[in-house]
Amino acid sequence: MTEQTIEFRYDTQLLIEGENLDEDEIFDYISEHFEGDSLLAVGDEDLIKIHFHTNEPWKILEYGRSLGEIYDIVVEDMDRQSRGLKG
């Protein structure tokens, strides 16, 4: 059996609650400043949901916190999941 290599290990999801949030600006900032893939940044000026695969989830959390309150944080280890282990 061939082991699958995952380029970006952590599936990182969070909600950002704040004021005057702009999903396009947030998407662009994450794209330009953090390595990863599968980025989604959706919502409105008060609440944005982020979904991002990265090797440095703490950086995404720090960025989100700089914009407002973060909650419903999920960081799953996709490498562990691919090996059948609890992520």
LINURKA-V670402 format. One record per helix or strand of 2 or more residues. SS is the DSSP state (H for helix, E for strand). FROM is the first residue (numbers start at 1). LEN is the number of residues. If there is no record, write none. Layout:
SS,FROM,LEN
SS,FROM,LEN
//
This chain:
E,10,8
H,23,11
E,37,7
E,47,8
H,57,11
E,69,9
H,78,5
//
